[in-house]
């Protein structure tokens, strides 16, 4: 796992394949496929997550719905034009396939990046505190990934006053979340959002906060 040693974007996932790999695109003669995998939480809920994998890593391996998969990679973003508008799309880009160690958290991510929008702090009707953060994470060739993160409880209070441009370190898990988008007065469309549910967060100066929760916690149940 040499590529992660100095990486600012590290993901480990272990779960089951949900969909057959489908051809997506080609870069410099190397083809890439997309598929969904499901990762279970300790709570019993599941996150269905998009994965992008190169033909080079797929060579000689069988990928089929219901099959096990473990991987190291990065949480990446890209822009896609749909209906004349640019949309931020997210995927887990596979860097290495692995053999799952049952002692490892099956869904973990570590990010080091810069806050690129003012955090949005709010409370739910049940008085849970939430802060939304958009993190810009640098990668090779002068590119950046824009990763939405959500913090709860004392983490939410900690990040709500972080200034744009501050460098932060975040660890947590990648989650999928279904929601409805209102199209007009009579129509709603079902959507899925992907984001990092924050477990620990710290500033470059060492100040930080973390939530007491097990590796499979539901973000809505994170403790203050």
C-alpha positions in Angstrom: 0.0 0.0 0.0 2.9 2.3 -0.8 0.7 4.9 -2.6 -1.0 5.8 0.7 2.1 6.5 2.7 2.1 10.2 1.9 -1.5 10.5 0.6 -3.9 13.1 1.7 -6.8 10.9 0.5 -6.9 7.4 1.8 -9.9 5.0 1.7 -10.3 1.4 2.8 -13.5 -0.5 2.0 -14.6 -4.1 2.3 -18.0 -5.3 1.3 -19.9 -7.0 -1.5 -20.4 -6.2 -5.1 -23.9 -5.1 -6.0 -23.8 -4.4 -9.8 -21.8 -5.9 -12.7 -18.9 -3.7 -13.7 -19.9 -1.4 -16.6 -17.5 0.3 -19.0 -17.1 4.0 -18.2 -14.3 5.7 -20.0 -10.7 5.4 -21.2 -7.6 7.5 -20.3 -4.3 7.1 -22.1 -5.4 3.7 -23.5 -6.5 2.3 -20.1 -10.1 1.4 -19.7 -12.1 2.0 -16.5 -15.3 0.4 -15.3 -17.9 1.4 -12.7 -19.9 -0.7 -10.2 -21.6 -0.3 -6.9 -20.6 -2.1 -3.7 -22.4 -2.4 -0.4 -20.7 -2.0 3.0 -22.5 -2.9 6.2 -22.5 -0.8 9.4 -22.5 -2.3 12.9 -26.0 -0.8 13.2 -27.3 -3.1 10.5 -27.7 -0.3 8.0 -25.8 -0.4 4.7 -24.0 2.1 2.5 -24.2 1.5 -1.3 -21.1 3.2 -2.8 -19.9 3.8 -6.4 -16.5 2.4 -7.3 -14.3 3.1 -10.4 -11.7 0.4 -11.2 -9.2 0.0 -14.1 -9.1 -2.9 -16.4 -5.5 -3.5 -15.3 -6.7 -4.3 -11.8 -9.6 -6.4 -13.1 -7.4 -8.6 -15.2 -7.7 -12.3 -14.2 -10.3 -11.6 -11.5 -14.0 -12.3 -11.5 -16.3 -9.5 -10.4 -19.9 -10.5 -9.9 -22.9 -9.3 -7.8 -22.7 -10.9 -4.4 -18.9 -11.4 -4.6 -16.7 -10.1 -1.9 -14.3 -7.1 -2.5 -11.8 -5.2 -0.4 -9.9 -2.3 -1.7 -7.6 0.7 -1.0 -8.3 3.8 -2.9 -9.3 7.5 -2.9 -12.6 9.4 -2.7 -12.6 11.5 -5.9 -14.9 14.0 -7.5 -15.5 15.1 -11.1 -17.9 17.3 -12.9 -20.6 15.9 -15.2 -22.9 18.0 -17.5 -26.5 16.9 -17.1 -29.5 18.9 -18.4 -27.2 21.8 -19.3 -25.9 22.0 -15.7 -22.6 20.9 -14.1 -23.0 18.4 -11.3 -20.4 17.3 -8.8 -20.1 13.5 -9.0 -18.3 11.3 -6.5 -16.7 7.9 -6.8 -14.2 5.7 -4.9 -11.2 5.3 -7.2 -9.5 1.9 -6.7 -5.8 2.0 -6.3 -5.2 -1.6 -5.0 -7.3 -4.7 -4.4 -6.8 -6.3 -1.0 -7.8 -9.3 1.1 -10.1 -8.1 3.9 -8.8 -8.3 7.4 -11.8 -8.8 9.7 -10.0 -6.8 12.4 -10.1 -3.7 10.2 -12.9 -1.2 10.0 -14.6 -2.1 6.6 -15.3 1.6 5.8 -12.7 4.1 6.7 -11.4 7.3 5.1 -8.7 9.9 6.0 -8.5 13.3 4.3 -6.2 16.2 4.5 -7.5 19.3 2.7 -8.7 22.8 2.7 -12.1 24.2 3.7 -13.3 25.8 0.4 -16.8 27.0 1.6 -18.0 28.4 4.9 -19.3 25.5 6.9 -23.1 25.4 7.2 -24.3 24.8 10.8 -27.8 23.9 11.7 -29.9 21.8 14.2 -32.5 19.2 13.4 -36.0 19.1 14.8 -34.6 16.7 17.4 -32.0 19.2 18.4 -29.1 17.4 16.9 -26.3 19.7 15.7 -25.0 19.3 12.1 -22.3 21.1 10.1 -21.7 20.6 6.4 -18.2 21.1 5.1 -16.8 21.1 1.6 -13.1 20.0 1.6 -10.7 20.5 -1.3 -8.2 17.7 -1.3 -5.2 18.1 -3.6 -4.0 15.2 -5.9 -1.4 14.8 -8.6 -1.2 16.9 -11.8 -2.6 20.0 -10.1 -6.0 18.5 -9.7 -8.3 18.7 -6.6 -11.2 16.6 -5.3 -14.1 18.4 -3.7 -15.4 16.2 -0.9 -18.6 16.9 1.0 -18.4 16.1 4.7 -20.9 16.1 7.5 -20.1 16.5 11.2 -22.4 16.0 14.2 -22.5 17.0 17.8 -19.3 18.5 19.2 -17.6 18.0 15.9 -20.3 20.2 14.3 -19.7 22.9 16.9 -15.9 22.7 16.4 -16.0 23.1 12.6 -18.8 25.7 12.3 -16.4 28.7 12.7 -13.5 27.3 10.6 -12.5 29.9 8.0 -12.3 29.2 4.3 -8.7 28.2 3.4 -8.0 26.5 6.7 -6.2 23.1 6.4 -7.9 20.3 8.3 -7.5 16.6 8.8 -10.7 14.4 8.9 -11.3 10.8 9.5 -14.6 8.9 9.3 -16.5 6.8 6.9 -18.1 7.2 3.5 -21.9 7.1 3.6 -24.7 7.0 1.1 -27.9 8.9 1.9 -31.2 8.9 0.1 -33.2 12.0 -0.2 -36.0 13.6 -2.3 -35.4 16.6 -4.6 -38.5 18.7 -5.4 -38.9 19.1 -9.1 -42.1 21.1 -9.1 -45.2 21.5 -6.9 -46.4 17.9 -7.6 -43.2 16.0 -8.4 -40.2 14.8 -6.3 -37.3 12.8 -7.6 -35.4 10.3 -5.5 -31.7 11.0 -5.2 -28.6 9.5 -3.5 -25.9 11.7 -1.9 -22.4 10.5 -0.9 -20.5 12.2 1.8 -17.9 11.6 4.6 -19.5 11.2 8.0 -16.9 12.8 10.3 -15.6 10.9 13.3 -12.5 13.0 14.1 -11.4 16.4 12.8 -8.4 18.6 13.6 -6.8 21.8 12.3 -3.3 21.9 11.0 -2.3 23.7 14.3 -3.3 20.5 16.2 -6.6 21.7 17.7 -9.2 19.0 17.2 -12.4 17.3 18.1 -13.8 13.8 17.8 -17.1 12.0 18.4 -17.3 8.9 20.7 -18.9 6.4 18.4 -18.1 2.8 17.2 -16.8 2.2 13.8 -20.2 1.5 12.4 -22.1 4.3 14.1 -25.0 6.0 12.4 -24.2 9.7 12.0 -27.6 10.7 13.4 -26.8 8.9 16.6 -23.3 10.4 17.2 -23.0 11.6 20.7 -22.2 15.1 21.9 
